[in-house]
Amino acid sequence: MRTFVAGQEAHTDSEFAELALGIDIDLFRGPLEPETAEERRAREDAAVDILADLREMGEAGDEIAGWDALYADALTRTVPFLRAARTHRSGTGEAA
């Protein structure tokens, strides 16, 4: 079965969410793969700017942008499970 959102095909769950919500999850949450400090700074700078725009549009009356801002803001407080699992010390129950 193929899934389309706004005429574009979504190949993965994250693509579906991005097309449906208009938010790049990796931009706000961070990628599952390691990134350099420079890549992280650039991603976080872009996320801050986009989040500010979404909040501004939400305050101006765009309800969807307001909800997107809340979702994007929540994503900035998450740690991808796989990244968290990599830093977990095996058998100790402590983070590395």
Sequence and secondary structure as in RCSB ss.txt:
>XXXX:A:sequence
MRTFVAGQEAHTDSEFAELALGIDIDLFRGPLEPETAEERRAREDAAVDILADLREMGEAGDEIAGWDALYADAL
TRTVPFLRAARTHRSGTGEAA
>XXXX:A:secstr
  EEETTEEE SHHHHHHHHHS  HHHHH  SS   HHHHHHHHHHHHHHHHHHHHHHHTT HHHHHHHHHHHHH
TT   HHHHHHTB TTT SB 
